Amino acid sequence: MADLEDSVAIPEFSCLLQMDPYLKAYEKDFKRRYELLQKQLFQLEEAEGGFDQFTRSYNTFGVHRLPDNRLFFKEWAPAAEALFLTGDFNGWDKFAHPYTKKEFGKWELILPPKHDKSPAVDHNTKLKVVVHTKEGERLYRISPWAKYVTREEKSVIYDWVHWDPPQPYIQIHPRPKKPTSLRIYEAHVGIASPEGKIASYTNFTNNVLPRIKDLGYNCIQLMAIMEHAYYASFGYQITSFFAASSRYGTPEELKQLLDAAHSMGIVVLLDVVHSHASKNTEDGLNAFDGSDSCFFHSPPRGEHKLWDSRLFNYSSWEVLRFLLSNLRWWMEEYRFDGFRFDGITSMLYHHHGIGSGFSGDYSEYFGLQVDEDSLVYLMLANHILHTLYPDCITVAEDVSGMPALCRGVEEGGLGFDYRLAMAIPDKWIQILKELKDEDWDMGNIVHTLTNRRYGEKCIAYAESHDQALVGDKSLAFWLMDKEMYTNMSSTSPLTPIIDRGLQLHKMIRLLTHALGGEGYLNFIGNEFGHPEWLDFPREGNNQSYHYARRQFNLVAMDHLRYCQLYAFDRDMNRTEDKYGWLAAAPAFISATHQEDKVIVFDRANVLFIFNFHPSKSFQGYRVAVEVPGKYKIKLDSDEAQYGGHGRLDHNTEFFTEAQPFKGRSNSMQVYIPCRTAIVLANEEIDYCY
């Protein structure tokens, strides 16, 4: 091993330094991280025959039917004194079926088939692991590798159910190619219906997928799929990591959902929570073998004070097996196309980001506050995923701004494809909360939208599920508040509040889409200005589903203005699909005019003009443009079909003049009405990007 360490060099570190020479001062840290990664890979090769085998451990752990219908059970419970299997199959006898102890804390059991040669445990029947501790306690547990868990109506605790269907769903549609422009529809299956109940996978497949396709999104980010006992945790307190939540239906129905999405050319990301786990013991991972550690660090390191949850021990071999196999399981079994990794900031630092402002000073990202076990786990996960699945997409949710998060592992980075641009929605909420329209700072808005690490891709969004949650308000609600309940009818005149709200809702989205990143994200329902926040049934609201649903029925009502916002969102995505600005280099900003409240920039040879002024329209306004020729309007937020005032003539042709302006070789004059955004494209360019 010493020889290996001596020879380790980061193959493409010079590429990273070319982009950001300031990182040279931290070369030692990058080298150490990369060496730790290489050491892990080397050890995996030595001990397990490589990561391919290691990450398929779900084929041996948990329960498996062998070709002769024997059932093979395997668990890791290092602190246990004895393990037994009980369930419907043996009349819940607690001692009839003991596991055999193997080395490294492993336990195994083989159940021969019944007399009729069928497996000893029937499909869809209950099981439990009985753990005897050294202290003489008897604990009832669910296998950490359980593929399906359900809960009886009156019960609080989930049950492990043996899932081995006679006719498993076979997916037939190949994974779509990785989109060059990522347009993400962030969705939650349970709330994806107007009815006051938990909606199903099948409802999503039949009713929501066609809508997502129509809207022009090419990627879905599915939240709250990994099983969580508490619905109101929004899927962030995971109890069973290998089980798709049974509250929406069966594993086969989820497979069908992904297959249908793939048939439409839509890729699907799983919201994966490897940053922490639920504290539940009877139906969670906590204290599985009776100890305070097992999968986690012992307290206090193994506890997250704010989240009241357990923290993984990423330096443990068996924890690596469990988590890396978990990623592989969702890719192989369900055919997800990648992951959005939740809570990365909590993983990267020993302080979990608690009480840390992150000023952007590089010293915050290196040194003793960094948890290198977690960091190397993320490098390992990305390296393995991208090696096995070259088209795999990984997105990091990190508020800290860790440098090289979205650079390749071979450069010394963490290997993510994208990071979420989390400062953007915060900025929009702050503006709407604190400023009058005439006080909006154009320069500050543009700075927030463009302030990202060069060479690291960002997913921009005006709002996500975070902003929709109870306690906050969606953008539509910040803009229009209670008038959304009374004044959204298109049969009555626009009130000043609804007029302002509709126009700014569209402009904020388009500006974020065009300027803020290399991908775009929208949360389910917000595309049409969903009128209410999101609140799951819980004690505090008398277990009500009233706010845990999305009222898609509002879009179907032609006399309501929600369909106008929907139409704009759809056409914004379709326009991007045609011109590909998300896949292009960052925009060239030629104007941020504070007094006029005008922002002008071009990206992918498309010209974007925004007039945020509440009352001033501009005739003959000169704008800068690089490529000469004839330009026409391709998207106009003021069109009547989008709830605008229809003040622009779309037959108008704009011809450039060879008059350099604002750093561009050419310019032209345009009419821009107040509170309007327009997208112009050059009629003489072939835009096949």
ZADRENVO-773055 format. One record per residue (C-alpha): x, y, z; residue in three letters. Coordinates in steps of 0.25 Angstrom, whole numbers. Layout:
# residues N
> X | Y | Z | ala
...
//
This chain:
# residues 689
> 0 | 0 | 0 | met
> 12 | 9 | 3 | ala
> 16 | 8 | -12 | asp
> 2 | 12 | -16 | leu
> 2 | 24 | -8 | glu
> 16 | 29 | -13 | asp
> 11 | 28 | -27 | ser
> -2 | 35 | -26 | val
> -4 | 47 | -34 | ala
> -17 | 54 | -38 | ile
> -17 | 51 | -53 | pro
> -24 | 64 | -58 | glu
> -21 | 73 | -46 | phe
> -15 | 84 | -55 | ser
> -29 | 85 | -62 | cys
> -35 | 89 | -49 | leu
> -24 | 99 | -46 | leu
> -25 | 105 | -60 | gln
> -40 | 108 | -56 | met
> -37 | 113 | -42 | asp
> -22 | 116 | -39 | pro
> -26 | 120 | -25 | tyr
> -28 | 105 | -22 | leu
> -12 | 102 | -23 | lys
> -11 | 106 | -9 | ala
> -19 | 94 | -5 | tyr
> -12 | 84 | -14 | glu
> -9 | 76 | -2 | lys
> -23 | 74 | 2 | asp
> -27 | 70 | -12 | phe
> -16 | 60 | -12 | lys
> -20 | 54 | 1 | arg
> -34 | 53 | -3 | arg
> -30 | 46 | -16 | tyr
> -21 | 37 | -9 | glu
> -32 | 33 | 1 | leu
> -41 | 30 | -11 | leu
> -30 | 22 | -18 | gln
> -27 | 14 | -5 | lys
> -42 | 10 | -4 | gln
> -42 | 6 | -19 | leu
> -30 | -2 | -17 | phe
> -36 | -9 | -4 | gln
> -49 | -12 | -11 | leu
> -41 | -19 | -22 | glu
> -32 | -27 | -12 | glu
> -44 | -31 | -3 | ala
> -56 | -32 | -12 | glu
> -51 | -33 | -26 | gly
> -54 | -19 | -29 | gly
> -66 | -9 | -28 | phe
> -75 | -16 | -38 | asp
> -77 | -28 | -29 | gln
> -77 | -20 | -16 | phe
> -88 | -11 | -21 | thr
> -97 | -23 | -24 | arg
> -97 | -28 | -10 | ser
> -113 | -27 | -10 | tyr
> -112 | -40 | -18 | asn
> -107 | -47 | -5 | thr
> -112 | -39 | 7 | phe
> -126 | -39 | 11 | gly
> -134 | -50 | 5 | val
> -132 | -57 | -8 | his
> -138 | -69 | -15 | arg
> -128 | -79 | -21 | leu
> -131 | -86 | -34 | pro
> -136 | -99 | -26 | asp
> -145 | -90 | -18 | asn
> -137 | -90 | -5 | arg
> -137 | -77 | 2 | leu
> -124 | -70 | 6 | phe
> -124 | -60 | 17 | phe
> -112 | -51 | 21 | lys
> -110 | -40 | 30 | glu
> -99 | -31 | 37 | trp
> -101 | -30 | 52 | ala
> -87 | -29 | 58 | pro
> -92 | -27 | 73 | ala
> -103 | -37 | 73 | ala
> -102 | -50 | 81 | glu
> -111 | -58 | 73 | ala
> -121 | -56 | 61 | leu
> -134 | -63 | 58 | phe
> -144 | -62 | 46 | leu
> -159 | -61 | 49 | thr
> -171 | -58 | 42 | gly
> -184 | -64 | 36 | asp
> -177 | -75 | 30 | phe
> -174 | -82 | 44 | asn
> -186 | -77 | 52 | gly
> -177 | -66 | 58 | trp
> -168 | -76 | 65 | asp
> -157 | -67 | 71 | lys
> -146 | -78 | 72 | phe
> -150 | -88 | 61 | ala
> -140 | -83 | 50 | his
> -127 | -78 | 56 | pro
> -116 | -71 | 47 | tyr
> -102 | -76 | 47 | thr
> -91 | -67 | 51 | lys
> -80 | -64 | 41 | lys
> -68 | -56 | 41 | glu
> -68 | -40 | 41 | phe
> -81 | -39 | 48 | gly
> -89 | -46 | 37 | lys
> -101 | -56 | 39 | trp
> -107 | -66 | 30 | glu
> -119 | -75 | 29 | leu
> -124 | -85 | 18 | ile
> -138 | -89 | 18 | leu
> -141 | -102 | 9 | pro
> -154 | -101 | 0 | pro
> -167 | -107 | 5 | lys
> -172 | -121 | 1 | his
> -178 | -116 | -12 | asp
> -164 | -110 | -15 | lys
> -170 | -96 | -14 | ser
> -161 | -86 | -6 | pro
> -163 | -87 | 10 | ala
> -168 | -72 | 10 | val
> -179 | -68 | 1 | asp
> -179 | -55 | -7 | his
> -186 | -43 | 1 | asn
> -185 | -50 | 15 | thr
> -178 | -43 | 27 | lys
> -165 | -46 | 33 | leu
> -156 | -41 | 45 | lys
> -142 | -42 | 49 | val
> -141 | -46 | 64 | val
> -128 | -40 | 70 | val
> -123 | -45 | 83 | his
> -113 | -35 | 90 | thr
> -101 | -38 | 99 | lys
> -109 | -31 | 110 | glu
> -120 | -42 | 108 | gly
> -130 | -33 | 101 | glu
> -139 | -38 | 90 | arg
> -142 | -28 | 79 | leu
> -151 | -29 | 66 | tyr
> -145 | -23 | 54 | arg
> -147 | -21 | 39 | ile
> -136 | -25 | 30 | ser
> -128 | -13 | 26 | pro
> -128 | -19 | 12 | trp
> -143 | -21 | 12 | ala
> -149 | -18 | -2 | lys
> -163 | -16 | 2 | tyr
> -170 | -11 | 15 | val
> -184 | -8 | 18 | thr
> -192 | -2 | 30 | arg
> -206 | -8 | 34 | glu
> -216 | 3 | 35 | glu
> -217 | 4 | 50 | lys
> -202 | 2 | 53 | ser
> -191 | 12 | 54 | val
> -179 | 2 | 51 | ile
> -176 | -3 | 37 | tyr
> -175 | -18 | 34 | asp
> -165 | -25 | 26 | trp
> -172 | -32 | 14 | val
> -166 | -43 | 6 | his
> -166 | -37 | -9 | trp
> -165 | -48 | -19 | asp
> -176 | -47 | -29 | pro
> -180 | -58 | -39 | pro
> -180 | -48 | -50 | gln
> -170 | -37 | -48 | pro
> -172 | -25 | -57 | tyr
> -161 | -25 | -68 | ile
> -157 | -12 | -73 | gln
> -156 | -11 | -88 | ile
> -152 | 4 | -92 | his
> -137 | 7 | -92 | pro
> -132 | 18 | -84 | arg
> -132 | 31 | -91 | pro
> -119 | 38 | -95 | lys
> -114 | 49 | -85 | lys
> -121 | 62 | -88 | pro
> -111 | 73 | -93 | thr
> -121 | 83 | -86 | ser
> -126 | 78 | -73 | leu
> -141 | 83 | -70 | arg
> -145 | 76 | -57 | ile
> -159 | 75 | -52 | tyr
> -158 | 72 | -37 | glu
> -169 | 63 | -33 | ala
> -175 | 56 | -21 | his
> -184 | 44 | -25 | val
> -193 | 45 | -12 | gly
> -198 | 60 | -15 | ile
> -199 | 58 | -30 | ala
> -214 | 59 | -30 | ser
> -225 | 69 | -27 | pro
> -231 | 59 | -17 | glu
> -229 | 59 | -2 | gly
> -222 | 46 | -1 | lys
> -209 | 40 | -4 | ile
> -208 | 38 | -19 | ala
> -202 | 26 | -26 | ser
> -191 | 22 | -35 | tyr
> -201 | 18 | -45 | thr
> -208 | 32 | -44 | asn
> -195 | 38 | -47 | phe
> -192 | 29 | -59 | thr
> -206 | 32 | -65 | asn
> -209 | 46 | -61 | asn
> -196 | 53 | -58 | val
> -185 | 48 | -68 | leu
> -193 | 53 | -80 | pro
> -194 | 67 | -74 | arg
> -179 | 67 | -71 | ile
> -176 | 63 | -85 | lys
> -186 | 74 | -91 | asp
> -179 | 84 | -82 | leu
> -166 | 81 | -89 | gly
> -158 | 76 | -77 | tyr
> -148 | 65 | -80 | asn
> -145 | 60 | -66 | cys
> -153 | 57 | -53 | ile
> -147 | 57 | -40 | gln
> -155 | 48 | -31 | leu
> -156 | 51 | -16 | met
> -160 | 43 | -4 | ala
> -158 | 29 | -11 | ile
> -149 | 23 | -2 | met
> -158 | 17 | 10 | glu
> -160 | 27 | 21 | his
> -169 | 23 | 33 | ala
> -174 | 38 | 35 | tyr
> -181 | 44 | 23 | tyr
> -179 | 58 | 28 | ala
> -164 | 57 | 28 | ser
> -165 | 59 | 12 | phe
> -157 | 46 | 10 | gly
> -145 | 52 | 18 | tyr
> -145 | 42 | 30 | gln
> -142 | 29 | 23 | ile
> -146 | 16 | 30 | thr
> -144 | 5 | 19 | ser
> -133 | 9 | 8 | phe
> -136 | -2 | -2 | phe
> -151 | -1 | -1 | ala
> -159 | 8 | -10 | ala
> -170 | 14 | -2 | ser
> -182 | 5 | -1 | ser
> -192 | 16 | 2 | arg
> -193 | 20 | -13 | tyr
> -194 | 5 | -18 | gly
> -185 | -7 | -21 | thr
> -170 | -8 | -26 | pro
> -176 | -13 | -40 | glu
> -184 | 0 | -41 | glu
> -172 | 9 | -39 | leu
> -164 | 1 | -49 | lys
> -176 | 3 | -59 | gln
> -175 | 18 | -56 | leu
> -161 | 19 | -60 | leu
> -163 | 10 | -72 | asp
> -174 | 20 | -77 | ala
> -165 | 32 | -74 | ala
> -154 | 26 | -82 | his
> -164 | 23 | -94 | ser
> -166 | 38 | -94 | met
> -151 | 41 | -94 | gly
> -151 | 46 | -80 | ile
> -140 | 43 | -70 | val
> -143 | 40 | -56 | val
> -135 | 44 | -44 | leu
> -137 | 39 | -30 | leu
> -136 | 48 | -18 | asp
> -126 | 40 | -10 | val
> -124 | 42 | 5 | val
> -110 | 37 | 9 | his
> -107 | 49 | 18 | ser
> -115 | 43 | 30 | his
> -125 | 33 | 34 | ala
> -138 | 32 | 43 | ser
> -136 | 29 | 58 | lys
> -147 | 18 | 57 | asn
> -142 | 5 | 63 | thr
> -153 | -5 | 60 | glu
> -155 | -1 | 46 | asp
> -142 | 7 | 43 | gly
> -127 | 4 | 43 | leu
> -125 | 10 | 57 | asn
> -119 | 0 | 67 | ala
> -121 | -11 | 57 | phe
> -112 | -20 | 65 | asp
> -115 | -14 | 78 | gly
> -103 | -5 | 79 | ser
> -103 | 10 | 78 | asp
> -94 | 9 | 66 | ser
> -95 | -2 | 55 | cys
> -98 | 6 | 43 | phe
> -95 | 19 | 50 | phe
> -85 | 26 | 58 | his
> -87 | 25 | 73 | ser
> -93 | 38 | 79 | pro
> -90 | 49 | 79 | pro
> -83 | 48 | 65 | arg
> -94 | 39 | 60 | gly
> -106 | 49 | 63 | glu
> -111 | 61 | 56 | his
> -116 | 70 | 66 | lys
> -125 | 79 | 57 | leu
> -131 | 67 | 49 | trp
> -132 | 58 | 61 | asp
> -126 | 47 | 52 | ser
> -115 | 37 | 52 | arg
> -102 | 39 | 44 | leu
> -95 | 29 | 36 | phe
> -81 | 24 | 39 | asn
> -75 | 25 | 24 | tyr
> -62 | 19 | 29 | ser
> -68 | 6 | 32 | ser
> -66 | -5 | 21 | trp
> -80 | -10 | 23 | glu
> -87 | 4 | 22 | val
> -80 | 6 | 9 | leu
> -85 | -7 | 4 | arg
> -99 | -3 | 9 | phe
> -99 | 11 | 3 | leu
> -92 | 8 | -10 | leu
> -101 | -4 | -13 | ser
> -113 | 4 | -10 | asn
> -109 | 14 | -21 | leu
> -107 | 2 | -30 | arg
> -120 | -4 | -26 | trp
> -128 | 8 | -31 | trp
> -121 | 8 | -44 | met
> -122 | -7 | -47 | glu
> -135 | -11 | -41 | glu
> -144 | 1 | -44 | tyr
> -135 | 7 | -55 | arg
> -134 | 21 | -50 | phe
> -124 | 30 | -58 | asp
> -117 | 37 | -46 | gly
> -119 | 44 | -33 | phe
> -121 | 57 | -26 | arg
> -112 | 55 | -13 | phe
> -119 | 62 | -2 | asp
> -112 | 69 | 10 | gly
> -98 | 69 | 4 | ile
> -94 | 81 | 13 | thr
> -97 | 73 | 25 | ser
> -88 | 61 | 20 | met
> -76 | 70 | 16 | leu
> -74 | 77 | 29 | tyr
> -73 | 72 | 44 | his
> -81 | 84 | 48 | his
> -92 | 80 | 37 | his
> -93 | 94 | 33 | gly
> -100 | 98 | 46 | ile
> -97 | 112 | 50 | gly
> -87 | 114 | 38 | ser
> -90 | 125 | 29 | gly
> -80 | 121 | 18 | phe
> -74 | 134 | 13 | ser
> -67 | 128 | 2 | gly
> -53 | 128 | 8 | asp
> -46 | 116 | 3 | tyr
> -41 | 112 | 16 | ser
> -55 | 108 | 20 | glu
> -55 | 97 | 10 | tyr
> -42 | 90 | 15 | phe
> -35 | 86 | 28 | gly
> -40 | 80 | 40 | leu
> -55 | 84 | 39 | gln
> -56 | 75 | 26 | val
> -61 | 61 | 29 | asp
> -52 | 54 | 19 | glu
> -59 | 40 | 21 | asp
> -72 | 46 | 15 | ser
> -65 | 54 | 5 | leu
> -58 | 42 | 0 | val
> -71 | 34 | 0 | tyr
> -77 | 44 | -9 | leu
> -65 | 43 | -19 | met
> -66 | 28 | -18 | leu
> -81 | 28 | -21 | ala
> -79 | 38 | -33 | asn
> -67 | 30 | -38 | his
> -74 | 17 | -38 | ile
> -87 | 22 | -44 | leu
> -81 | 29 | -55 | his
> -72 | 18 | -58 | thr
> -83 | 8 | -59 | leu
> -93 | 17 | -65 | tyr
> -87 | 28 | -73 | pro
> -100 | 35 | -75 | asp
> -103 | 35 | -61 | cys
> -107 | 49 | -55 | ile
> -103 | 53 | -41 | thr
> -108 | 66 | -34 | val
> -102 | 72 | -21 | ala
> -111 | 80 | -11 | glu
> -100 | 88 | -5 | asp
> -101 | 102 | 1 | val
> -86 | 103 | 5 | ser
> -81 | 105 | -9 | gly
> -70 | 95 | -8 | met
> -60 | 97 | -19 | pro
> -58 | 85 | -30 | ala
> -71 | 79 | -25 | leu
> -76 | 78 | -39 | cys
> -62 | 74 | -46 | arg
> -58 | 60 | -49 | gly
> -51 | 51 | -39 | val
> -39 | 50 | -48 | glu
> -37 | 65 | -46 | glu
> -38 | 64 | -31 | gly
> -53 | 68 | -31 | gly
> -64 | 61 | -24 | leu
> -70 | 57 | -38 | gly
> -84 | 62 | -38 | phe
> -90 | 67 | -51 | asp
> -98 | 78 | -45 | tyr
> -101 | 86 | -32 | arg
> -113 | 93 | -28 | leu
> -112 | 108 | -29 | ala
> -119 | 110 | -15 | met
> -116 | 125 | -14 | ala
> -126 | 128 | -26 | ile
> -139 | 125 | -19 | pro
> -135 | 132 | -6 | asp
> -132 | 144 | -14 | lys
> -146 | 144 | -21 | trp
> -153 | 142 | -8 | ile
> -144 | 153 | -1 | gln
> -148 | 163 | -12 | ile
> -163 | 160 | -12 | leu
> -163 | 161 | 4 | lys
> -155 | 173 | 6 | glu
> -155 | 182 | -7 | leu
> -164 | 191 | -14 | lys
> -164 | 189 | -29 | asp
> -157 | 202 | -32 | glu
> -146 | 198 | -22 | asp
> -142 | 185 | -29 | trp
> -127 | 185 | -32 | asp
> -125 | 180 | -46 | met
> -109 | 178 | -43 | gly
> -112 | 170 | -31 | asn
> -122 | 161 | -37 | ile
> -112 | 159 | -49 | val
> -100 | 156 | -40 | his
> -108 | 146 | -32 | thr
> -112 | 139 | -44 | leu
> -98 | 138 | -50 | thr
> -90 | 137 | -38 | asn
> -86 | 122 | -40 | arg
> -73 | 115 | -40 | arg
> -67 | 115 | -55 | tyr
> -67 | 101 | -61 | gly
> -77 | 95 | -50 | glu
> -91 | 93 | -55 | lys
> -103 | 99 | -47 | cys
> -118 | 95 | -47 | ile
> -125 | 109 | -46 | ala
> -139 | 110 | -40 | tyr
> -148 | 121 | -35 | ala
> -154 | 112 | -25 | glu
> -154 | 97 | -21 | ser
> -161 | 89 | -11 | his
> -153 | 97 | 0 | asp
> -161 | 110 | -3 | gln
> -174 | 103 | -5 | ala
> -174 | 97 | 9 | leu
> -183 | 102 | 20 | val
> -177 | 114 | 28 | gly
> -172 | 119 | 14 | asp
> -180 | 123 | 2 | lys
> -179 | 120 | -13 | ser
> -175 | 131 | -22 | leu
> -189 | 132 | -27 | ala
> -194 | 134 | -13 | phe
> -184 | 144 | -10 | trp
> -188 | 152 | -22 | leu
> -204 | 150 | -21 | met
> -207 | 145 | -8 | asp
> -222 | 144 | -4 | lys
> -226 | 150 | -18 | glu
> -223 | 136 | -24 | met
> -235 | 131 | -18 | tyr
> -245 | 142 | -23 | thr
> -239 | 149 | -35 | asn
> -232 | 138 | -44 | met
> -244 | 138 | -54 | ser
> -241 | 143 | -68 | ser
> -256 | 147 | -69 | thr
> -254 | 158 | -60 | ser
> -244 | 170 | -62 | pro
> -230 | 168 | -57 | leu
> -228 | 174 | -43 | thr
> -215 | 182 | -41 | pro
> -210 | 171 | -31 | ile
> -213 | 159 | -41 | ile
> -207 | 167 | -53 | asp
> -194 | 170 | -46 | arg
> -194 | 155 | -40 | gly
> -196 | 149 | -54 | leu
> -186 | 157 | -61 | gln
> -175 | 156 | -51 | leu
> -177 | 141 | -49 | his
> -174 | 139 | -63 | lys
> -162 | 148 | -64 | met
> -155 | 143 | -51 | ile
> -156 | 129 | -57 | arg
> -151 | 132 | -71 | leu
> -140 | 141 | -65 | leu
> -136 | 129 | -56 | thr
> -137 | 119 | -67 | his
> -128 | 127 | -77 | ala
> -118 | 133 | -68 | leu
> -117 | 125 | -55 | gly
> -110 | 112 | -59 | gly
> -108 | 100 | -68 | glu
> -121 | 93 | -64 | gly
> -134 | 98 | -59 | tyr
> -144 | 92 | -48 | leu
> -158 | 94 | -45 | asn
> -166 | 88 | -34 | phe
> -179 | 81 | -37 | ile
> -191 | 91 | -39 | gly
> -183 | 103 | -38 | asn
> -182 | 104 | -53 | glu
> -197 | 109 | -53 | phe
> -195 | 117 | -40 | gly
> -201 | 107 | -30 | his
> -210 | 115 | -21 | pro
> -205 | 109 | -7 | glu
> -193 | 104 | 0 | trp
> -190 | 90 | 4 | leu
> -194 | 83 | 17 | asp
> -194 | 69 | 20 | phe
> -205 | 62 | 29 | pro
> -200 | 63 | 43 | arg
> -205 | 66 | 57 | glu
> -204 | 81 | 56 | gly
> -214 | 81 | 45 | asn
> -223 | 70 | 49 | asn
> -217 | 60 | 39 | gln
> -222 | 68 | 28 | ser
> -219 | 65 | 13 | tyr
> -224 | 79 | 9 | his
> -211 | 85 | 6 | tyr
> -204 | 71 | 2 | ala
> -209 | 71 | -12 | arg
> -207 | 78 | -25 | arg
> -219 | 85 | -31 | gln
> -217 | 81 | -46 | phe
> -232 | 83 | -48 | asn
> -230 | 98 | -48 | leu
> -222 | 97 | -61 | val
> -233 | 90 | -68 | ala
> -243 | 102 | -65 | met
> -241 | 111 | -77 | asp
> -248 | 123 | -70 | his
> -237 | 123 | -59 | leu
> -223 | 129 | -61 | arg
> -215 | 117 | -56 | tyr
> -215 | 111 | -70 | cys
> -209 | 124 | -76 | gln
> -197 | 122 | -66 | leu
> -196 | 107 | -70 | tyr
> -196 | 111 | -85 | ala
> -184 | 121 | -83 | phe
> -176 | 110 | -75 | asp
> -179 | 100 | -86 | arg
> -174 | 110 | -97 | asp
> -162 | 115 | -89 | met
> -157 | 100 | -88 | asn
> -161 | 98 | -103 | arg
> -153 | 110 | -107 | thr
> -141 | 106 | -99 | glu
> -142 | 92 | -106 | asp
> -141 | 99 | -119 | lys
> -130 | 108 | -116 | tyr
> -122 | 101 | -105 | gly
> -118 | 112 | -96 | trp
> -116 | 104 | -84 | leu
> -105 | 96 | -92 | ala
> -98 | 108 | -96 | ala
> -87 | 116 | -90 | ala
> -91 | 126 | -79 | pro
> -99 | 139 | -85 | ala
> -92 | 152 | -89 | phe
> -100 | 163 | -81 | ile
> -100 | 176 | -89 | ser
> -110 | 184 | -80 | ala
> -114 | 184 | -66 | thr
> -120 | 198 | -65 | his
> -125 | 202 | -51 | gln
> -133 | 214 | -54 | glu
> -140 | 207 | -66 | asp
> -141 | 194 | -59 | lys
> -136 | 187 | -72 | val
> -127 | 175 | -73 | ile
> -122 | 170 | -87 | val
> -113 | 159 | -90 | phe
> -110 | 149 | -101 | asp
> -108 | 134 | -99 | arg
> -107 | 123 | -110 | ala
> -109 | 134 | -120 | asn
> -123 | 137 | -114 | val
> -126 | 151 | -109 | leu
> -133 | 153 | -96 | phe
> -139 | 166 | -92 | ile
> -146 | 169 | -79 | phe
> -153 | 181 | -75 | asn
> -157 | 180 | -60 | phe
> -162 | 195 | -59 | his
> -175 | 195 | -53 | pro
> -181 | 206 | -62 | ser
> -171 | 211 | -73 | lys
> -171 | 205 | -87 | ser
> -159 | 208 | -96 | phe
> -160 | 211 | -111 | gln
> -148 | 210 | -120 | gly
> -139 | 204 | -108 | tyr
> -125 | 201 | -113 | arg
> -120 | 187 | -110 | val
> -107 | 181 | -112 | ala
> -105 | 168 | -121 | val
> -93 | 161 | -126 | glu
> -98 | 153 | -139 | val
> -104 | 163 | -150 | pro
> -117 | 160 | -157 | gly
> -132 | 159 | -156 | lys
> -138 | 156 | -142 | tyr
> -152 | 152 | -139 | lys
> -160 | 150 | -126 | ile
> -160 | 135 | -121 | lys
> -165 | 137 | -107 | leu
> -173 | 148 | -102 | asp
> -178 | 149 | -87 | ser
> -188 | 160 | -91 | asp
> -196 | 151 | -101 | glu
> -211 | 150 | -97 | ala
> -211 | 135 | -97 | gln
> -201 | 136 | -85 | tyr
> -209 | 146 | -78 | gly
> -202 | 158 | -84 | gly
> -207 | 171 | -91 | his
> -203 | 167 | -105 | gly
> -195 | 180 | -108 | arg
> -185 | 174 | -117 | leu
> -187 | 171 | -132 | asp
> -180 | 157 | -135 | his
> -179 | 160 | -150 | asn
> -169 | 171 | -147 | thr
> -155 | 168 | -152 | glu
> -144 | 174 | -145 | phe
> -131 | 177 | -154 | phe
> -118 | 180 | -147 | thr
> -109 | 192 | -150 | glu
> -94 | 191 | -151 | ala
> -94 | 201 | -139 | gln
> -85 | 195 | -127 | pro
> -92 | 196 | -114 | phe
> -89 | 191 | -100 | lys
> -78 | 182 | -104 | gly
> -85 | 176 | -115 | arg
> -82 | 178 | -130 | ser
> -96 | 181 | -134 | asn
> -109 | 187 | -129 | ser
> -124 | 189 | -132 | met
> -136 | 197 | -127 | gln
> -148 | 190 | -120 | val
> -161 | 193 | -113 | tyr
> -161 | 188 | -99 | ile
> -174 | 189 | -91 | pro
> -174 | 190 | -76 | cys
> -173 | 177 | -68 | arg
> -170 | 169 | -81 | thr
> -159 | 159 | -85 | ala
> -156 | 156 | -99 | ile
> -148 | 146 | -106 | val
> -142 | 149 | -120 | leu
> -135 | 139 | -129 | ala
> -128 | 142 | -142 | asn
> -136 | 137 | -154 | glu
> -123 | 135 | -162 | glu
> -116 | 125 | -153 | ile
> -117 | 110 | -153 | asp
> -120 | 107 | -138 | tyr
> -118 | 92 | -138 | cys
> -110 | 91 | -126 | tyr
//
